Amino acid sequence: MLTDLRPVVLGGMQRALLATGLWKAEIPPQTAAVPVVPTSSAVYPHNLPLVSPEGKRLNLSELKGKVVFVNLWASWCPPCVAEMPGIQALYQKTDKSKVAFVMVSLDENPAKAQALLKRQGYTFPVYFPTGPLAAPFNSQSIPSTVILGPDGQLAARHDGMADYDTPEFKAALERLASN
């Protein structure tokens, strides 16, 4: 039982460090407003086959046309636990018709991930990978966050803990979604 609390306690301490503003998320660069006309023949560049806790399959290509916020995490990772309240807050403030959140749990035991989410009351969508992680998702560390533009191209990547619930980061996501 105490082992289950360790990431939460350490995550809480790290969350306090996030509040100092020392760890800020990388803001996706502002791109020129170029009209993007999606075509069904265009190939989505990143493949990441996933499954939800309910067994629903998802591939990122299904999210074409939206900005995709992908966060790789695990319930045993204190920095992952520390940044989750900020991600939840950002998720609640973001237009879901323009920005999709894909929280990818790397827990070997999905039940542990689900228990953490339930205990904390998180509502963002969570998935589990169904195979090896391809670039740009194969990081040597977690948490790791990848932002894909509406065309599926890599817009930003941040390895390590960050506070994503900032007006600047939300505005950057909105700008990226409007391009």
SVG drawing of the C-alpha trace seen along z (x, -y; Angstrom):
<svg xmlns="http://www.w3.org/2000/svg" viewBox="-16 -34 33 40">
<polyline fill="none" stroke="black" stroke-width="0.4" points="0.0,0.0 2.8,-2.4 4.4,-1.7 1.3,-2.9 1.5,-6.2 5.2,-6.9 4.6,-8.3 1.7,-10.4 3.7,-11.9 6.8,-12.5 4.6,-13.8 2.9,-16.2 6.3,-17.6 7.3,-17.9 4.0,-19.5 5.0,-22.2 8.2,-22.7 6.2,-23.1 4.2,-25.8 7.5,-27.8 7.5,-28.2 11.0,-26.6 9.7,-23.8 7.8,-25.3 6.5,-23.3 8.0,-24.0 5.5,-26.1 4.9,-24.9 6.4,-27.5 4.0,-29.9 3.6,-28.9 2.5,-31.1 -1.2,-31.0 -1.2,-28.7 -4.5,-27.2 -4.3,-23.5 -6.7,-21.5 -6.9,-18.0 -7.2,-15.3 -8.2,-11.8 -5.2,-10.6 -2.6,-12.3 -0.7,-9.9 -0.7,-10.6 3.0,-10.6 2.9,-9.1 1.6,-5.6 0.7,-4.9 -1.7,-2.0 -3.4,-2.2 -6.2,-0.6 -8.4,-2.2 -9.1,-0.6 -12.5,0.4 -10.8,2.1 -11.5,-0.5 -8.7,-0.7 -7.3,-4.1 -4.6,-5.1 -3.5,-8.7 -4.4,-8.9 -8.0,-8.9 -7.3,-12.3 -6.2,-14.0 -7.3,-17.6 -6.8,-18.2 -3.8,-19.2 -2.9,-16.1 -1.4,-16.4 0.3,-13.0 1.7,-12.5 3.6,-9.3 3.4,-8.5 3.2,-5.8 1.6,-5.6 4.9,-4.7 6.6,-7.8 6.5,-10.8 7.2,-13.5 4.4,-12.1 2.0,-12.2 3.2,-15.8 2.3,-17.2 -1.1,-15.4 -3.1,-18.1 -1.9,-20.7 -2.7,-18.5 -6.2,-17.8 -6.7,-21.6 -5.6,-22.2 -7.8,-19.4 -10.8,-21.0 -10.1,-24.4 -9.4,-23.2 -11.8,-23.0 -12.0,-19.2 -13.2,-19.7 -9.8,-21.2 -7.4,-19.6 -7.3,-15.9 -5.6,-14.6 -4.0,-11.2 -2.6,-10.1 -0.5,-7.0 0.1,-4.9 3.3,-2.8 2.2,-0.8 2.7,2.9 -0.3,3.3 -3.2,1.2 -5.2,1.7 -2.6,-0.4 -2.9,-3.2 -6.7,-3.1 -6.7,-3.1 -4.5,-6.3 -6.8,-8.0 -9.9,-7.1 -8.4,-8.1 -7.4,-11.5 -10.6,-12.1 -8.9,-12.6 -11.1,-12.6 -8.7,-13.0 -8.6,-10.0 -6.1,-7.3 -4.8,-4.6 -2.2,-1.8 0.2,-1.1 -0.4,2.2 3.1,2.4 6.5,0.8 6.6,-3.0 7.9,-4.5 9.5,-7.9 8.7,-10.5 7.1,-8.7 10.1,-6.4 11.7,-8.5 14.3,-7.4 12.5,-9.1 9.0,-9.8 7.1,-11.9 7.4,-12.8 5.0,-15.0 4.6,-15.2 2.4,-17.8 1.3,-17.0 -0.2,-19.6 -3.5,-19.0 -1.5,-17.5 0.1,-15.0 3.5,-16.7 5.6,-17.1 5.1,-20.6 6.8,-20.3 8.3,-17.7 9.2,-18.0 10.9,-15.2 10.6,-15.6 8.1,-17.2 6.4,-20.5 3.5,-22.7 1.2,-22.7 -1.6,-24.7 -0.3,-28.1 -2.1,-30.8 0.9,-30.8 0.8,-27.1 -3.0,-27.1 -2.7,-30.0 0.0,-28.1 -2.2,-25.1 -5.1,-27.3 -2.8,-29.0 -1.6,-25.6 -5.2,-24.4 -6.2,-27.4 -3.5,-27.0"/>
</svg>
